[in-house]
């Protein structure tokens, strides 16, 4: 494990986060397990008052694009997500030695709009690149359909549409909202 790893939090920037299943095993090979993770992601979003800009659940890893939580730290939020999910996986412990996740996670601060768009495209195209589907919209466990079709899913995705709808509801008018979070 690397030593001297520094995380730059409380920066006001969004973060591109990746974490993997224990020993990169394909534990997300069942739809019910993927569905459960998405439910836990929404719980994390609510509990830590976070914005989720994008996500994808792959067979052995997860990518998230999120902001820094209003309550606690990003590390607290990721810990909550991983732990709350692992506690709810029904078969964990039977054949997986009780371990679902690798201990750490990768976190990159997203510094500008170009990088934000690049990371969002990367996570949405990941299932296509891996040969799991032909088009990003065919992968159920991703935020792509929110952006492409304005589909409302289990996880509230913070986007130009979400912000605009929120403002319309609060003010009764229309407003122009910039997508890049910071």
Secondary structure in CASP SS format (residue, H / E / C, confidence):
PFRMAT SS
TARGET T0000
AUTHOR 0000-0000-0000
METHOD secondary structure of the structure
MODEL  1
X C 1.00
X C 1.00
X C 1.00
X C 1.00
X C 1.00
X C 1.00
X C 1.00
X C 1.00
X C 1.00
X C 1.00
X C 1.00
X C 1.00
X C 1.00
X E 1.00
X E 1.00
X E 1.00
X E 1.00
X E 1.00
X E 1.00
X E 1.00
X E 1.00
X H 1.00
X H 1.00
X H 1.00
X C 1.00
X C 1.00
X C 1.00
X C 1.00
X C 1.00
X C 1.00
X H 1.00
X H 1.00
X H 1.00
X H 1.00
X H 1.00
X H 1.00
X H 1.00
X H 1.00
X H 1.00
X H 1.00
X H 1.00
X H 1.00
X H 1.00
X H 1.00
X H 1.00
X H 1.00
X H 1.00
X C 1.00
X C 1.00
X C 1.00
X C 1.00
X E 1.00
X E 1.00
X E 1.00
X E 1.00
X E 1.00
X E 1.00
X C 1.00
X C 1.00
X C 1.00
X E 1.00
X E 1.00
X E 1.00
X E 1.00
X E 1.00
X E 1.00
X C 1.00
X C 1.00
X C 1.00
X C 1.00
X C 1.00
X C 1.00
X C 1.00
X H 1.00
X H 1.00
X H 1.00
X H 1.00
X H 1.00
X H 1.00
X H 1.00
X H 1.00
X H 1.00
X H 1.00
X H 1.00
X H 1.00
X H 1.00
X H 1.00
X H 1.00
X C 1.00
X C 1.00
X C 1.00
X C 1.00
X C 1.00
X C 1.00
X C 1.00
X C 1.00
X C 1.00
X C 1.00
X C 1.00
X C 1.00
X E 1.00
X C 1.00
X C 1.00
X C 1.00
X C 1.00
X E 1.00
X E 1.00
X E 1.00
X E 1.00
X E 1.00
X C 1.00
X C 1.00
X H 1.00
X H 1.00
X H 1.00
X H 1.00
X H 1.00
X H 1.00
X H 1.00
X H 1.00
X H 1.00
X H 1.00
X H 1.00
X H 1.00
X H 1.00
X H 1.00
X H 1.00
X H 1.00
X H 1.00
X C 1.00
X C 1.00
X C 1.00
X C 1.00
X C 1.00
X C 1.00
X H 1.00
X H 1.00
X H 1.00
X C 1.00
X C 1.00
X C 1.00
X E 1.00
X C 1.00
X H 1.00
X H 1.00
X H 1.00
X H 1.00
X H 1.00
X H 1.00
X C 1.00
X C 1.00
X C 1.00
X C 1.00
X C 1.00
X C 1.00
X C 1.00
X E 1.00
X C 1.00
X C 1.00
X H 1.00
X H 1.00
X H 1.00
X H 1.00
X H 1.00
X H 1.00
X H 1.00
X H 1.00
X H 1.00
X H 1.00
X H 1.00
X H 1.00
X C 1.00
X C 1.00
X C 1.00
X C 1.00
X C 1.00
X C 1.00
X C 1.00
X C 1.00
X C 1.00
X C 1.00
X C 1.00
END
